[in-house]
C-alpha cells in the first residue's frame, strides 16, 4: 500500500511539472543538393526534443495546459555541409473556454535564419550566453509563444517571457547571423523589433487588446455571444489606437496576420448587427489595408448563418484570471 501511494505521488508530480510546449517540428528540404536528407531528419527529431523536453518557465503545467505550436522549417540554402539558410513558419494555438475550438494565437514567418548544424552533435543552449543561432532562435520563439499565451489570459501577463526573449536578442547582438540587430531589416520587422515592440509602453493598448479579445471575447462566446462580440469590438478599437500611434510595426502586423480570418468569421455571422459589421470592417481596413477587400464582404452581403467558430463543451487552461 505504501509503495502504491509513493508511485501515485510520483505520477502526479510528473504530471504537474510537465513542460509547457506541445511542439511539432518539421524540416523540409526542397532545394537540397549536397547534404544527405537523413541529416535533417535527425535535426527534426533533435529540435522536437529540445522544444518539448525543456522546462521554459518555473510554472507547473498539466498535460491539458500545454501550448500547442508548430515550427515548419524549410532549408533554402546550403552554405556549406554544416551551414544552412532557412525560413521558418511558427504557429501557436490557444484553447477557448467552453469549447473544443482552438484559436490561432501566433502566426509568423521568419526568413532570416542561418545556422550551423552537425548531425548527432548535442544541441547546446545557455540562458546566460549566445552559444549558437540554432537553439537561440528556437528558444526565442518559445518564449515569444509563451508570452503571447500569457497575455491572452492575463492583461500584460506575458511580460516575464517577453523579457526572456529580449535577453536572447541582447545576447544575439554579437552574432554574425542576421535577425537580431535593429538594422538587420530595413522594414523593422525582425526579431529585435518584434520583442522590442511588445515590451514598449507604446504597445500597452495592443497587449491589452490580446487579453480582451481572448479572455473577454472568445472565452465568453458560449455563455454570452452578444457581450463577447461587444468586447471583441472593443479589443479591435484598442488595436486601431495602437496602430495609429505605431503605424507599420511588426507587432501590429503579427496581430492582423494571425487574426484576420478569425475576425472575419466571427463577424460574418448573420446574427451580428450591421453597425458592428461596419465598425469592424472600417477598423480592419485601416489597420491592414491589404486585406480590406475581405472585410468589404461584411457589409456587402448579409453574412452567414454559421461560422467556423463553434463553441462547445471543453476545459480552459489555468494561466490567469479575468
C-alpha positions, 0 to 999 in steps of 0.5 A, a space after each residue: 500500500 505504501 509503495 502504491 501511494 509513493 508511485 501515485 505521488 510520483 505520477 502526479 508530480 510528473 504530471 504537474 511539472 510537465 513542460 509547457 510546449 506541445 511542439 511539432 517540428 518539421 524540416 523540409 528540404 526542397 532545394 537540397 543538393 549536397 547534404 544527405 536528407 537523413 541529416 535533417 531528419 535527425 535535426 527534426 527529431 533533435 529540435 522536437 526534443 529540445 522544444 518539448 523536453 525543456 522546462 521554459 518557465 518555473 510554472 507547473 503545467 498539466 498535460 491539458 495546459 500545454 501550448 500547442 505550436 508548430 515550427 515548419 522549417 524549410 532549408 533554402 540554402 546550403 552554405 556549406 555541409 554544416 551551414 544552412 539558410 532557412 525560413 521558418 513558419 511558427 504557429 501557436 494555438 490557444 484553447 477557448 473556454 467552453 469549447 473544443 475550438 482552438 484559436 490561432 494565437 501566433 502566426 509568423 514567418 521568419 526568413 532570416 535564419 542561418 545556422 550551423 548544424 552537425 548531425 548527432 552533435 548535442 544541441 547546446 543552449 545557455 540562458 546566460 550566453 549566445 552559444 549558437 543561432 540554432 537553439 537561440 532562435 528556437 528558444 526565442 520563439 518559445 518564449 515569444 509563444 509563451 508570452 503571447 499565451 500569457 497575455 491572452 489570459 492575463 492583461 500584460 501577463 506575458 511580460 516575464 517571457 517577453 523579457 526572456 526573449 529580449 535577453 536572447 536578442 541582447 545576447 544575439 547582438 554579437 552574432 554574425 547571423 542576421 535577425 537580431 540587430 535593429 538594422 538587420 531589416 530595413 522594414 523593422 520587422 525582425 526579431 529585435 523589433 518584434 520583442 522590442 515592440 511588445 515590451 514598449 509602453 507604446 504597445 500597452 493598448 495592443 497587449 491589452 487588446 490580446 487579453 480582451 479579445 481572448 479572455 473577454 471575447 472568445 472565452 465568453 462566446 458560449 455563455 454570452 455571444 452578444 457581450 463577447 462580440 461587444 468586447 471583441 469590438 472593443 479589443 479591435 478599437 484598442 488595436 486601431 489606437 495602437 496602430 495609429 500611434 505605431 503605424 507599420 510595426 511588426 507587432 501590429 502586423 503579427 496581430 492582423 496576420 494571425 487574426 484576420 480570418 478569425 475576425 472575419 468569421 466571427 463577424 460574418 455571422 448573420 446574427 451580428 448587427 450591421 453597425 458592428 459589421 461596419 465598425 469592424 470592417 472600417 477598423 480592419 481596413 485601416 489597420 491592414 489595408 491589404 486585406 480590406 477587400 475581405 472585410 468589404 464582404 461584411 457589409 456587402 452581403 448579409 453574412 452567414 448563418 454559421 461560422 467556423 467558430 463553434 463553441 462547445 463543451 471543453 476545459 480552459 487552461 489555468 494561466 490567469 484570471 479575468 
